[in-house]
Amino acid sequence: MNQTDFEKKHQATWSAMEAMLEAGRKESNLKYFPETYQAISHHLALAKHRRYSTSLVQRLNHLVVEGHKRFYGDAPRLQSNFFRFIAFGFPQVVRRNHRFVNIAMGAFFLPGFLFLALCWTQSDLIYSLMGYDQVAEFESMYDPSNGELGRERQSDTDLMMFSFYIYNNIGISFQTFASGVFFGIGSLFYLIYNGIFIGAAAGHMARIGYESTFFPFVVGHGAFELTAIGLAGAAGLKLGWALIAPGNYSRMASLRVAAEDAVRIIYGSTLMLLIAAFIEAFWSSSSTVPVNIKYAVGFSFWILVIWYLIFVGRSRRAA
């Protein structure tokens, strides 16, 4: 559709928005405001994608910006941008990029389950993936006779471990995300690599009889940590695909557009990693909590994370 036909088709909607903005906040004037605002946001995206004139893009952008102020100004409970992002924005951006999320989760979890099964059944396979010293360190960390599960020997307090887990987990997440600029290959590599590493460690722990300590330890924070790593990979894949298939944009322009969603995904996944680090340091390592309770809480977290990403933010108001 050329610009002239586009303007003729949607002029009435734009004029209606301008009238509502001029009329103020009377309830009668805001009856159709959400639908009109959503439509104009879509028109702005189309105008940018089709490279219509600067004047048209600026007009639509002005309507969207002013509409955003009016729309959220009428929602006192959602004044906080952070709260809006958690309540609506993050799960919405994850669902909007479900293709990348599905690929990333498959590349991460499928090798993990495969090598869990292989290392569970083949005693020597773990040494093809890790050195003897590294395997011995894992075994020491989850030895049932160890009173402090999952700890590094030099770390003596929960607070120190909290800091260590934040540093370690966010480092893995950023590495998985940032390597996506290599046309997505880097993100795929780190997703598969980390999936194999985690799955192999789990399989080996089960094989040597440490499942009574390893799985209760990881089940509590695993829902947040593993999902966040997968989402970081999805954000990296989005960047990579923007370089592979830039469409009508230059590669740099396509990368900038893709980064808008990718960065939002990273914001949310980083928050999930902070939650995971807190649980891992102050809950997972506890030897006083009964195993059954750890499993129950861990499975509840998995249900919560899946429900949040699939269903939260689907309301009409959120849209």
HELIX and SHEET records of a PDB file:
HELIX    1   1 GLN A    3  ALA A   23  1                                  21    
HELIX    2   2 GLU A   27  ASN A   29  5                                   3    
HELIX    3   3 PHE A   33  HIS A   49  1                                  17    
HELIX    4   4 THR A   54  GLY A   73  1                                  20    
HELIX    5   5 PRO A   76  LEU A   78  5                                   3    
HELIX    6   6 ASN A   81  ARG A   84  1                                   4    
HELIX    7   7 PHE A   85  GLY A   89  3                                   5    
HELIX    8   8 PHE A   90  ARG A   96  1                                   7    
HELIX    9   9 HIS A   98  THR A  121  1                                  24    
HELIX   10  10 ILE A  126  LEU A  129  1                                   4    
HELIX   11  11 TYR A  132  MET A  141  1                                  10    
HELIX   12  12 ASP A  158  ALA A  178  1                                  21    
HELIX   13  13 SER A  179  VAL A  181  5                                   3    
HELIX   14  14 ILE A  185  ARG A  207  1                                  23    
HELIX   15  15 GLU A  211  ILE A  244  1                                  34    
HELIX   16  16 ARG A  251  ILE A  279  1                                  29    
HELIX   17  17 GLU A  280  SER A  284  3                                   5    
HELIX   18  18 VAL A  291  PHE A  311  1                                  21    
END                                                                             
